[in-house]
Amino acid sequence: MWMLKEYQLLDIRLSLGACDASSSKASLKNFFNFFNSFNSFSSAEGRFFEQSESEELPPKNIMKDSAFFTFHSSILIALLLAHASFCLGQEERGLSPTAKAMERAGYVNVAKAVPGIHISLMYARDDNFTGRLLYKDLREAYLHPRAAKALAKAQRELKAKRPDLSLKVYDAARPMHIQQQMWDVVKGTAQQDYVSNPRNGGGLHNYGMAVDITLCDAATGDSIPMGTLVDHLGPAAHTDAEADLVRRHVITPETLKNRKLLREVMHAAGFTVLRTEWWHFNLITRAEARRTLKPIP
């Protein structure tokens, strides 16, 4: 492998240890980089890449040894494909049945689609308005591809204004059977207006077109003040009378500023805030969703 080591003709970086979410993609990228390097080979000059005049070329006898190159290139190709396959298998095995079903249906993993975003699914814990752990196996946030693309734009908008902050997702695409469990908790109570009735088609979460979201410290993931906890069902979470909430010291001016920043970046990406929940943003209307999409079972 002297030729590759001394002249670094190929930028191949294999890491055959633990696979992370991006390693299989990196391996596939290296695989295609390899072929790009191969295709840029110039027999006239005897090298793969453009080099400066000051760079020494490898010995011609080695560069012309096509058998030497073919043998080692075959090994590298095999290693790259094996590593990519291994990591893809690791990712697939690591997904829960619900996550696999989401991906098969075409929904997008938000953590992979939006660089730097934080995920903390509140229904994967019991500290939510139901007091129950609803997502038994789901830990990843998924969205319809359109919504994922819009959320990535919102993150870019935020980073342009406040590089120290990030978006933080508390809920995204939600299966309808989970919606039913939520409805069963509030049905017949004063809080039932805050939860979409599955019998009426559910809400936009059930189509992957809504996201519950806040702002957080980009480095630590700690949420910044918004006046209420996400999932607070009451007037303090409403967005249509916030000046009055500040006047009555229900929320602070800092809180209002933070809420406005969240709305600003989400609106720039095409989302609309729900009047009764400062954290809830829809990308399309319910009518459009029910006309063009199928709910998540």
C-alpha positions, 0 to 999 in steps of 0.5 A, spaced: 500 500 500 506 504 499 503 508 493 496 510 497 500 511 503 506 516 500 502 520 495 495 519 499 492 518 492 485 516 495 482 520 501 479 513 504 477 513 511 475 507 514 472 506 521 470 499 522 469 500 530 462 502 532 457 505 527 453 512 528 448 515 524 452 518 519 457 512 518 454 508 513 453 514 509 460 516 510 462 509 507 458 510 501 460 517 500 468 514 500 466 509 495 463 514 490 469 518 492 474 512 490 470 512 483 471 519 482 478 518 483 479 512 479 475 516 473 480 522 474 486 518 473 490 520 467 495 515 463 499 521 460 501 524 467 500 518 471 496 520 476 489 521 479 489 528 482 491 535 479 497 536 483 502 542 484 508 543 480 512 542 486 509 536 488 513 530 487 510 524 482 510 517 484 515 512 481 512 511 474 513 503 474 508 503 480 503 508 477 503 503 470 502 497 474 495 496 473 495 489 476 497 492 482 492 498 482 486 493 480 488 488 486 488 494 491 482 498 489 478 491 489 480 490 496 478 498 498 471 497 494 470 491 498 472 494 505 467 500 503 461 496 501 462 491 507 462 497 512 457 501 509 452 495 509 454 493 516 452 500 519 446 500 515 444 493 518 446 496 525 442 502 524 436 498 522 437 493 527 437 499 532 430 502 530 424 500 534 418 497 530 414 503 530 420 507 527 421 502 522 414 503 520 415 510 520 420 509 515 417 504 511 411 509 510 416 515 508 417 519 514 423 522 515 428 522 521 428 529 524 435 528 527 438 526 520 434 531 516 436 537 521 443 539 523 444 540 530 437 539 532 435 537 539 430 531 540 426 530 547 420 526 546 415 528 551 410 522 550 416 517 551 416 519 558 411 520 563 412 527 565 406 530 560 399 532 561 397 524 561 401 522 566 403 516 562 408 513 558 405 513 551 411 512 546 413 505 548 418 504 543 419 510 539 425 515 541 426 518 534 422 524 531 419 523 524 415 528 520 413 528 513 418 530 508 415 536 506 415 538 514 422 535 515 424 540 509 421 546 512 423 544 519 431 544 516 429 551 514 427 554 520 433 551 524 437 555 519 433 561 520 434 561 527 442 559 526 442 566 522 439 570 528 442 566 534 447 561 533 447 559 540 440 557 540 437 551 537 430 548 535 428 542 540 423 537 538 418 535 543 413 531 539 412 530 531 409 525 527 404 521 532 400 515 530 393 515 531 392 510 536 396 514 541 392 520 539 386 515 541 389 514 548 390 522 549 383 523 547 381 518 552 384 522 558 381 528 556 374 526 554 369 529 558 373 534 561 375 542 561 381 540 557 378 536 551 378 542 547 386 542 547 386 535 544 384 533 537 378 527 537 381 521 533 373 520 530 374 527 527 380 525 523 385 527 529 390 533 528 396 534 524 401 530 528 397 524 525 399 526 518 406 528 520 405 535 518 405 538 525 411 539 530 411 541 538 417 545 539 421 550 543 428 553 543 434 551 547 441 552 548 445 549 542 451 546 546 447 543 552 440 542 550 437 546 556 430 549 554 430 557 554 424 560 558 417 560 555 412 561 560 409 554 561 412 547 560 410 544 553 404 541 554 401 546 559 393 546 557 391 553 559 391 560 558 398 561 560 400 557 553 395 561 549 399 566 543 393 571 542 393 575 549 401 575 551 401 582 552 396 581 557 399 575 560 406 580 561 402 585 564 399 581 569 406 578 570 403 571 568 409 571 563 415 575 563 418 580 557 423 575 556 419 569 555 415 573 550 421 575 546 423 568 546 416 566 544 416 571 538 423 569 536 420 561 535 414 564 531 419 568 527 423 562 525 418 557 524 413 562 520 419 564 515 419 556 514 412 556 512 409 553 519 403 557 523 403 557 530 396 554 534 393 559 538 392 555 544 399 552 544 405 556 543 409 550 542 405 547 536 406 549 529 402 546 523 405 546 516 398 545 512 391 545 514 387 539 517 383 540 510 389 539 506 391 533 510 385 529 510 384 531 502 391 529 500 394 524 506 393 518 510 393 518 517 399 514 521 395 508 524 
